[in-house]
Structures are given as structure tokens and as C-alpha cells.
Amino acid sequence: MVPAAIALLISLVGIMPYPVSDPRLIFSLMFLVTAIYSRQKNGEYFSFLLIATFLSALACFMEKAIIYASIFVAFFHELRRGPIWDIGIYTASGAIFFSIYSFLNNLEIPFPNILFIALAGGLSAALMESVKSERDRRVLVLIALATVFAIFKIYIPTASIESLAIAFLISFLLSLMALKAGIADETGLMSATIVGTVIILFSNLNFFLVLLFFYLLGSAITKYKYSLKATLGIAEPSGGARGFSNVFGNSLAPLFFAMQYGVTKEEIFAFAFVASVATALGDTMASEVGKTAEKVYLITNFRRVKPGTNGGISAVGEVAAILGCALTSLLAFTLGILPLNYLTTVAVSAFIAIHIDSLLGATLEIKGYLNNSAVNFLATLFGGIICIFFVYY
């Protein structure tokens, strides 16, 4: 508690106008506190101080409010209780910091924008509190806050409050419906809200609808012969409800391509976005349908394996994969994201990436080097990259 309080006090110095809030001074103070506390036996607090010191060094080169706000808000980890309370306490503390910072430094940041930035941080911090991890959650909260504050404060400074509110409400309400329907759990609700909001702000609602289509159809296909898969011990846990790991694993690559499209307005990134989502849906459909197949073969040597084996492929799974890629591409075409002459390019790119997923599953995942979410992320990323390659070459 003492080192966290010291970090809190140092972050408050960052609120003050220059030269009191000189980043070099604050970094020196954080470094001194961390060096002194390194002699203690409490490794959790030391990890927190070490990361906070590193972030303080970054404040010398980027907007300091983001860094000091993250350290300030992370202090309230000590007051955590439950998801709803955590969102409230983290959001309130973020709003307080940015409001005082804006006032003391003569900045004209509209309070609705401050509240939105604080809410994004509150959701992210509460999400980290919900994560089951052996690591100290103070560190996870601190890193999540710094990342989200950076995204929402630097990259979306010109968005109107109406756009922010609409994007957030659409994402939150649909995610809440997914929670009530058993499609997502609480961590899935918070992570999907963050991802959906950013995608809408950087691109438009049609991009979000494509991603939403993946989650709706992917969750529906998870229920396909669920009792049989449960009997075999290969069904998705919790009735197929998606948590934060699944949401981020399948959404980070599409999110990246959507953000690139929003910044550059280059349609190639829109195509890559669709390809990455098509990869996610095709892979999910292939996996969930393939688990019920009688004949499954390992992609690396085509030897017969049990259904549900990482890297296993089947005839019915291949058909399901093609269907998932085609449906996503057709939806994107219908919504005006994808021209007709690029439908095949996007679908083929996604289909290839699905088999990269299978190769990673049969090699790195089966050996424990990657988990399923990491494999999903790499596969969806490859889907977009392969699409870009085909379009250019």
C-alpha cells in the first residue's frame, strides 16, 4: 500500500503546470522510489513500481497526462470489489485526474470527452481485474490504462461527443445483449465494448456489423451438436460464452486493419479487415463443425486423429470454412465495404489463413508454445496480410 501511495503522490505532481511537472523530475523521483523499494521482499509492489518508472520515462517523449493518469488511476486497485464497482471507481478517478489536469494547465477539454476517455479506461481496468492470472493485477491494470488512454486521447481527439456516445452505446448495448443471451461473459462484455467502440469511431458502423456477424454466427455454430461435443469432452466451456481472451484473439487483427483504414482511408485496409474477420468466422465454423466429424486428419502428416485435436482437419470442416469465408465476404459486399471483383481474393486469403491456423495448432499450440487465442490472433493477422499481398501482387 505504501509504494502505491507514493506513486499516487508522484503522479499528482504531474497534474501541476511546468516546471513543477517536468517529466525528468518525476522520472527521477519514481526511479529513486523504485530503487529504494527494490530491497523489500514484496515482489508485486516492486513490479508495479518498475512498470510505473518505465512509463514515467516515456512521459519525457510523449503526452505526459496519459502516463500520470494511468499511475493515478491504478492506485484505486486497492479499492476494488466487483466488476460494476470497479468500472465506477476507475472511471471516476480518471475523470477527476483529467478534469484537474485540464483546469490547472489551462486546457479546454470538454467534460463529456474527459468522461468518455475515463470510461474507456475504467472498462479496461475493470476487465484486467476480472482476468484470472497469476500475475499481479496492479501491473495489468497499469498497462491497460496507459494503452487505452493513449488510443482514446491521442488518436480520437477530434471525434464529437455525439459520435463517441453513439459508438459506445451501440457497442455496450449489443455486448450487454450478448451477455444476457449467454454468448459472452462479463469480461467478454467489457472487451467487446472497447473493441466495438474503437472500430466504429475509426471506420463506420458497417465495419462493426461485419465483426458482429462473426460473433453472432460463430456463437450460433458453437451450439451445433453441443451435447455430442460435451460428451466427447471437446465442447467450448461455459456453453460457448466468449470471454476477453477469445474476443481479443479474434478481434485485435481486424481492429488494427480498421484503425489503419480510418487513418489512411486506403481501401486495401478495408479489404484486409474483411479477410481477417472471414478468417475468424471460417476457422470457428470449421472447428465447431469438424469436431463432430468421424474422420479427422492432422494437417502436418494427414494421419487420423481424434476430433477436437489441435491442427485436425476434416472434409465437412473444410466445407464449413469455405462457407464462413464466403458469407463474410458477401456481407461486406452487401454493406459496400468490398467491391464485387475482390470477393474471391478476400475469401481465398481467409481460407489460406485458416490452414495457417491449423498448422500453428498442430505445431506450436500442441507443444504449449502458443494458446488458442494467440493462434487465432496470428491467423486473423495473416488473413489480412495475405489479402494485402494478393491485391498488390
NUGU-697969 format. One record per residue (C-alpha): residue in three letters; x negated, z negated, y. Coordinates in nm, 4 decimals. Layout:
// NUGU-697969
res	u	w	v
Ala	X	Z	Y
...
// end
This chain:
// NUGU-697969
res	u	w	v
Met	0.0000	0.0000	0.0000
Val	-0.2814	-0.0866	0.2448
Pro	-0.4629	0.2514	0.2288
Ala	-0.1303	0.4341	0.2608
Ala	-0.0514	0.2279	0.5695
Ile	-0.3936	0.3085	0.7159
Ala	-0.3338	0.6797	0.6527
Leu	0.0047	0.6384	0.8236
Leu	-0.1555	0.4857	1.1326
Ile	-0.4199	0.7577	1.1460
Ser	-0.1506	1.0284	1.1202
Leu	0.0287	0.8635	1.4137
Val	-0.2849	0.9190	1.6200
Gly	-0.2283	1.2880	1.5514
Ile	0.1003	1.2712	1.7407
Met	-0.0796	1.1890	2.0640
Pro	-0.1902	1.4629	2.3064
Tyr	-0.5501	1.5897	2.3063
Pro	-0.8206	1.4461	2.3294
Val	-0.6821	1.1349	2.1543
Ser	-0.5592	1.3559	1.8716
Asp	-0.8829	1.5519	1.8389
Pro	-0.8818	1.6707	1.4724
Arg	-1.2538	1.5960	1.4423
Leu	-1.1925	1.2331	1.5354
Ile	-0.9056	1.1967	1.2912
Phe	-1.1043	1.3599	1.0124
Ser	-1.3901	1.1164	1.0784
Leu	-1.1517	0.8209	1.0557
Met	-0.9966	0.9487	0.7319
Phe	-1.3386	1.0146	0.5829
Leu	-1.4501	0.6608	0.6722
Val	-1.1414	0.5010	0.5181
Thr	-1.1780	0.7105	0.2013
Ala	-1.5474	0.6245	0.1693
Ile	-1.4729	0.2523	0.2035
Tyr	-1.1836	0.2624	-0.0422
Ser	-1.3874	0.4573	-0.2986
Arg	-1.5345	0.1231	-0.4016
Gln	-1.1934	-0.0031	-0.5101
Lys	-1.0576	0.0369	-0.8620
Asn	-0.7200	0.1822	-0.7653
Gly	-0.7689	0.5481	-0.8537
Glu	-0.4181	0.6508	-0.7488
Tyr	-0.4621	0.5484	-0.3860
Phe	-0.8120	0.6952	-0.3784
Ser	-0.6776	1.0349	-0.4932
Phe	-0.4181	1.0213	-0.2170
Leu	-0.6805	0.9367	0.0452
Leu	-0.9145	1.2063	-0.0821
Ile	-0.6483	1.4777	-0.0528
Ala	-0.5416	1.3429	0.2879
Thr	-0.9045	1.3596	0.4064
Phe	-0.9353	1.7184	0.2845
Leu	-0.6158	1.8120	0.4679
Ser	-0.7470	1.6387	0.7800
Ala	-1.0492	1.8683	0.7648
Leu	-0.8142	2.1689	0.7530
Ala	-0.6465	2.0422	1.0698
Cys	-0.9637	2.1417	1.2536
Phe	-0.8822	2.5057	1.1778
Met	-0.5001	2.5275	1.1590
Glu	-0.1964	2.3751	1.3286
Lys	-0.2593	2.0017	1.3146
Ala	0.1068	1.8956	1.3303
Ile	0.1601	2.0301	0.9781
Ile	-0.1202	1.8171	0.8351
Tyr	-0.0435	1.4928	1.0175
Ala	0.3287	1.5265	0.9499
Ser	0.2542	1.5613	0.5776
Ile	0.0436	1.2432	0.5718
Phe	0.3038	1.0579	0.7794
Val	0.5986	1.1571	0.5598
Ala	0.4065	1.0963	0.2351
Phe	0.3774	0.7291	0.3341
Phe	0.7505	0.6891	0.2648
His	0.6812	0.7445	-0.1036
Glu	0.6682	0.3640	-0.1051
Leu	1.0428	0.3547	-0.0253
Arg	1.1589	0.5944	-0.2989
Arg	1.4712	0.5085	-0.5007
Gly	1.6549	0.8161	-0.6266
Pro	1.6963	1.1909	-0.5526
Ile	1.9612	1.1664	-0.2781
Trp	1.7957	0.8679	-0.1093
Asp	1.4546	1.0348	-0.1335
Ile	1.5797	1.3535	0.0338
Gly	1.7292	1.1448	0.3141
Ile	1.4272	0.9228	0.3782
Tyr	1.1769	1.2081	0.3661
Thr	1.3929	1.4296	0.5891
Ala	1.4463	1.1514	0.8433
Ser	1.0767	1.0654	0.8617
Gly	0.9835	1.4325	0.9063
Ala	1.2394	1.4760	1.1836
Ile	1.1080	1.1640	1.3593
Phe	0.7477	1.2855	1.3453
Phe	0.8149	1.6382	1.4725
Ser	1.0502	1.5102	1.7456
Ile	0.7935	1.2641	1.8817
Tyr	0.5155	1.5211	1.8474
Ser	0.7195	1.7786	2.0384
Phe	0.8016	1.5302	2.3164
Leu	0.4511	1.3902	2.3661
Asn	0.2863	1.7313	2.3600
Asn	0.5424	1.8978	2.5906
Leu	0.6582	2.1441	2.3263
Glu	1.0049	2.2921	2.3355
Ile	1.1018	2.2906	1.9686
Pro	1.4834	2.2901	1.9328
Phe	1.6009	1.9864	1.7372
Pro	1.8021	2.1995	1.4868
Asn	1.4775	2.3775	1.3963
Ile	1.2998	2.0424	1.3630
Leu	1.5776	1.9177	1.1384
Phe	1.5566	2.2276	0.9198
Ile	1.1795	2.2011	0.8785
Ala	1.2186	1.8310	0.7963
Leu	1.4931	1.9057	0.5431
Ala	1.2757	2.1652	0.3693
Gly	1.0002	1.9047	0.3440
Gly	1.2470	1.6399	0.2276
Leu	1.3744	1.8594	-0.0530
Ser	1.0204	1.9431	-0.1644
Ala	0.9011	1.5815	-0.1584
Ala	1.2105	1.4614	-0.3459
Leu	1.1520	1.7371	-0.6005
Met	0.7993	1.6096	-0.6617
Glu	0.9386	1.2579	-0.7082
Ser	1.1630	1.3958	-0.9838
Val	0.8784	1.5623	-1.1702
Lys	0.7733	1.3945	-1.4919
Ser	0.3978	1.3851	-1.4544
Glu	0.1128	1.1576	-1.5472
Arg	-0.0482	1.2355	-1.2119
Asp	0.0079	1.0163	-0.9089
Arg	0.3202	1.1431	-0.7336
Arg	0.1762	1.0479	-0.3947
Val	-0.0662	1.3374	-0.4312
Leu	0.2067	1.5782	-0.5476
Val	0.4284	1.4773	-0.2556
Leu	0.1466	1.5203	-0.0046
Ile	0.0506	1.8673	-0.1287
Ala	0.4147	1.9803	-0.1463
Leu	0.4828	1.8626	0.2086
Ala	0.1754	2.0362	0.3526
Thr	0.2636	2.3619	0.1752
Val	0.6302	2.3687	0.2727
Phe	0.5698	2.2593	0.6315
Ala	0.3168	2.5405	0.6629
Ile	0.5621	2.8004	0.5298
Phe	0.8589	2.6899	0.7372
Lys	0.6745	2.6100	1.0599
Ile	0.4223	2.8936	1.0735
Tyr	0.5935	3.1836	0.9028
Ile	0.9514	3.1317	1.0165
Pro	0.9136	3.0225	1.3796
Thr	1.1385	3.2900	1.5281
Ala	1.4388	3.2563	1.2969
Ser	1.7554	3.1496	1.4741
Ile	1.9148	2.8219	1.3752
Glu	2.2211	3.0174	1.2620
Ser	2.0066	3.2187	1.0202
Leu	1.8339	2.9042	0.8968
Ala	2.1626	2.7239	0.8431
Ile	2.3315	3.0151	0.6673
Ala	2.0349	3.0781	0.4375
Phe	2.0088	2.7118	0.3470
Leu	2.3824	2.6615	0.2912
Ile	2.4145	2.9695	0.0702
Ser	2.1178	2.8645	-0.1428
Phe	2.2206	2.4995	-0.1610
Leu	2.5875	2.5598	-0.2423
Leu	2.5104	2.8134	-0.5149
Ser	2.2425	2.5833	-0.6580
Leu	2.4907	2.2946	-0.6487
Met	2.7416	2.5058	-0.8403
Ala	2.4687	2.5795	-1.0950
Leu	2.4066	2.2056	-1.1297
Lys	2.7768	2.1351	-1.1836
Ala	2.8002	2.4180	-1.4383
Gly	2.5036	2.2855	-1.6361
Ile	2.2904	2.5890	-1.5522
Ala	2.0352	2.3781	-1.3612
Asp	1.9336	2.0136	-1.3439
Glu	1.8574	1.8143	-1.0268
Thr	1.5015	1.9463	-0.9998
Gly	1.6342	2.2987	-1.0534
Leu	1.8844	2.2411	-0.7723
Met	1.6169	2.1414	-0.5221
Ser	1.3641	2.4092	-0.6180
Ala	1.6255	2.6876	-0.6282
Thr	1.7470	2.5851	-0.2816
Ile	1.3947	2.6153	-0.1408
Val	1.3239	2.9491	-0.3113
Gly	1.6620	3.0963	-0.2183
Thr	1.6340	2.9931	0.1457
Val	1.2890	3.1486	0.1880
Ile	1.3904	3.4729	0.0148
Ile	1.6986	3.5158	0.2360
Leu	1.5007	3.4454	0.5542
Phe	1.2155	3.6822	0.4714
Ser	1.4251	3.9641	0.3282
Asn	1.8048	3.9566	0.3167
Leu	2.0998	3.8383	0.1121
Asn	2.0796	4.1388	-0.1242
Phe	1.7358	4.0300	-0.2467
Phe	1.8778	3.6850	-0.3156
Leu	2.1690	3.8383	-0.5082
Val	1.9240	4.0175	-0.7383
Leu	1.7469	3.6892	-0.8139
Leu	2.0813	3.5116	-0.8534
Phe	2.1857	3.7799	-1.1031
Phe	1.8832	3.6908	-1.3149
Tyr	1.9725	3.3219	-1.3200
Leu	2.3400	3.3784	-1.3975
Leu	2.2888	3.6339	-1.6742
Gly	1.9760	3.4583	-1.8020
Ser	2.1649	3.1297	-1.8329
Ala	2.4597	3.3036	-1.9982
Ile	2.2372	3.4721	-2.2569
Thr	2.0764	3.1346	-2.3304
Lys	2.4152	3.0290	-2.4721
Tyr	2.4084	3.3232	-2.7149
Lys	2.4355	3.1736	-3.0667
Tyr	2.3140	2.8451	-2.9188
Ser	2.4348	2.6375	-3.2148
Leu	2.2322	2.8547	-3.4546
Lys	1.9212	2.8233	-3.2389
Ala	1.9769	2.4485	-3.2100
Thr	1.9976	2.4220	-3.5883
Leu	1.6684	2.6101	-3.6189
Gly	1.5130	2.3825	-3.3545
Ile	1.4308	2.6694	-3.1178
Ala	1.7112	2.6343	-2.8607
Glu	1.6363	2.5613	-2.4956
Pro	1.6614	2.1864	-2.4261
Ser	1.9447	2.0285	-2.2247
Gly	2.1844	2.3069	-2.3131
Gly	1.9666	2.5606	-2.1353
Ala	1.9805	2.3862	-1.7945
Arg	1.6908	2.5109	-1.5843
Gly	1.4505	2.2679	-1.4215
Phe	1.1968	2.3125	-1.1444
Ser	0.9272	2.4419	-1.3810
Asn	1.1482	2.7244	-1.5050
Val	1.2695	2.8085	-1.1534
Phe	0.9183	2.8252	-1.0072
Gly	0.7740	3.0023	-1.3123
Asn	1.0240	3.2859	-1.2807
Ser	1.0676	3.2857	-0.9016
Leu	0.7254	3.2447	-0.7399
Ala	0.6177	3.6057	-0.8000
Pro	0.9487	3.7514	-0.6707
Leu	0.9235	3.5093	-0.3775
Phe	0.5735	3.6358	-0.2976
Phe	0.6819	4.0008	-0.3018
Ala	0.9927	3.9245	-0.0933
Met	0.7787	3.7464	0.1672
Gln	0.5363	4.0389	0.1773
Tyr	0.8282	4.2748	0.2289
Gly	0.9620	4.0557	0.5097
Val	0.6265	4.0506	0.6882
Thr	0.5193	4.4137	0.6383
Lys	0.8553	4.5930	0.5934
Glu	0.6796	4.8091	0.3332
Glu	0.9350	4.9187	0.0721
Ile	0.6698	4.9053	-0.2017
Phe	0.7017	4.5273	-0.1976
Ala	1.0786	4.5572	-0.2365
Phe	1.0193	4.7659	-0.5493
Ala	0.7698	4.5071	-0.6765
Phe	1.0233	4.2321	-0.6121
Val	1.2833	4.4077	-0.8261
Ala	1.0263	4.4752	-1.1009
Ser	0.9253	4.1083	-1.1136
Val	1.2889	3.9941	-1.1399
Ala	1.3570	4.2618	-1.4030
Thr	1.0613	4.1246	-1.5989
Ala	1.2077	3.7745	-1.5837
Leu	1.5528	3.8850	-1.6996
Gly	1.4285	4.1255	-1.9659
Asp	1.1944	3.8624	-2.1068
Thr	1.4678	3.5971	-2.1112
Met	1.7138	3.8296	-2.2849
Ala	1.4516	3.9438	-2.5368
Ser	1.3562	3.5851	-2.6131
Glu	1.7070	3.4410	-2.6443
Val	1.8445	3.7303	-2.8498
Gly	1.5239	3.7705	-3.0501
Lys	1.5389	3.4083	-3.1655
Thr	1.8443	3.4988	-3.3736
Ala	1.6770	3.7990	-3.5420
Glu	1.5908	3.7842	-3.9104
Lys	1.2741	3.9903	-3.8813
Val	1.0275	3.8809	-3.6118
Tyr	0.6697	4.0035	-3.5854
Leu	0.3705	3.8718	-3.3908
Ile	0.2748	4.1237	-3.1224
Thr	-0.1009	4.0908	-3.1847
Asn	-0.1056	4.1795	-3.5572
Phe	0.2600	4.2603	-3.6440
Arg	0.2670	4.0006	-3.9189
Arg	0.6022	3.8404	-3.9980
Val	0.6544	3.5078	-3.8169
Lys	0.9368	3.2605	-3.7733
Pro	1.1950	3.3281	-3.4996
Gly	1.1002	3.1460	-3.1804
Thr	0.7244	3.1840	-3.2350
Asn	0.5340	3.2470	-2.9122
Gly	0.4479	3.6161	-2.8953
Gly	0.7071	3.7161	-3.1522
Ile	0.8947	4.0450	-3.1059
Ser	1.1914	4.1985	-3.2862
Ala	1.3948	4.5192	-3.2758
Val	1.7009	4.3504	-3.1293
Gly	1.4803	4.1692	-2.8790
Glu	1.3300	4.4992	-2.7631
Val	1.6769	4.6411	-2.7035
Ala	1.7738	4.3294	-2.5086
Ala	1.4573	4.3611	-2.2981
Ile	1.5353	4.7230	-2.2103
Leu	1.8901	4.6245	-2.1193
Gly	1.7702	4.3434	-1.8912
Cys	1.5250	4.5733	-1.7104
Ala	1.7871	4.8459	-1.6706
Leu	2.0618	4.6142	-1.5433
Thr	1.8359	4.4576	-1.2801
Ser	1.7187	4.7971	-1.1570
Leu	2.0757	4.9296	-1.1422
Leu	2.1915	4.6277	-0.9437
Ala	1.9050	4.6708	-0.6957
Phe	2.0005	5.0383	-0.6597
Thr	2.3644	4.9457	-0.6004
Leu	2.2625	4.6953	-0.3318
Gly	2.0452	4.9513	-0.1560
Ile	1.7099	4.7897	-0.2332
Leu	1.5879	5.0512	-0.4786
Pro	1.6166	5.4343	-0.4395
Leu	1.7505	5.6274	-0.7356
Asn	1.4199	5.8057	-0.8016
Tyr	1.2395	5.4734	-0.8561
Leu	1.4816	5.3241	-1.1100
Thr	1.2769	5.4351	-1.4098
Thr	0.9449	5.3315	-1.2519
Val	1.0658	4.9769	-1.1892
Ala	1.2306	4.9408	-1.5312
Val	0.9236	5.0708	-1.7172
Ser	0.6922	4.8428	-1.5158
Ala	0.9039	4.5426	-1.6087
Phe	0.9197	4.6454	-1.9750
Ile	0.5395	4.6674	-1.9915
Ala	0.5058	4.3278	-1.8229
Ile	0.7424	4.1731	-2.0797
His	0.4938	4.2675	-2.3508
Ile	0.2110	4.1180	-2.1456
Asp	0.4203	3.8010	-2.1588
Ser	0.4324	3.8312	-2.5381
Leu	0.0553	3.8878	-2.5578
Leu	-0.0109	3.5802	-2.3436
Gly	0.2310	3.3828	-2.5589
Ala	0.0595	3.4900	-2.8811
Thr	-0.2877	3.4070	-2.7493
Leu	-0.3273	3.1647	-2.4582
Glu	0.0070	2.9841	-2.4867
Ile	-0.0049	2.9336	-2.8607
Lys	-0.3523	2.7789	-2.8198
Gly	-0.2323	2.5462	-2.5459
Tyr	-0.4228	2.7042	-2.2565
Leu	-0.1006	2.8023	-2.0768
Asn	0.2500	2.6632	-2.0835
Asn	0.5666	2.8720	-2.0827
Ser	0.6162	2.8522	-1.7053
Ala	0.2604	2.9738	-1.6401
Val	0.3128	3.2645	-1.8794
Asn	0.6396	3.3533	-1.7046
Phe	0.4673	3.3463	-1.3661
Leu	0.1848	3.5741	-1.4792
Ala	0.4230	3.8159	-1.6494
Thr	0.6514	3.8487	-1.3448
Leu	0.3475	3.8882	-1.1209
Phe	0.2147	4.1654	-1.3470
Gly	0.5576	4.3302	-1.3355
Gly	0.5293	4.3682	-0.9594
Ile	0.1631	4.4692	-0.9654
Ile	0.2182	4.7354	-1.2328
Cys	0.5075	4.8735	-1.0280
Ile	0.2844	4.8998	-0.7191
Phe	0.0206	5.0757	-0.9289
Phe	0.2701	5.3300	-1.0642
Val	0.4146	5.4036	-0.7200
Tyr	0.0716	5.4614	-0.5651
Tyr	-0.0950	5.6398	-0.8551
// end
